[in-house]
């Protein structure tokens, strides 16, 4: 009975983590979007030349730095980073939970899942 209660508590914790992660990331992105509209609402769009993301917004450090300096694009990117980090945090939490339960098979499987996630995020889709 204790094991089932622990499992239910873990499920609740993971559910809360996912819910809070999505809410916080959405709120951060929405705030950045509002700042972006304030900054660029009346700027005419130029669709003749494609302008990609600034180099500063292509790394985690650059995004955090831009967001801390209240750059609207940096805040939006931070919201997206938080959204991406939410399921990764869920996998890490699962590893810790399985380790505490001494379930080495699931620790191993979940470590493989984390490795695949890390590879896909760090390889840039190559």
Secondary structure, DSSP 4 states (H G I P E B T S, - for coil): -HHHHHHHHHHHHHHHHHHHHHHHHHHHHHHHHHHHHHHHTTSPP--SS-----GGGGSHHHHHHHHHTT-HHHHHHHHHHHHHHHHHHHHHHHHHHHHHTT-HHHHHHHHHHHHHHHHHHHHTT-
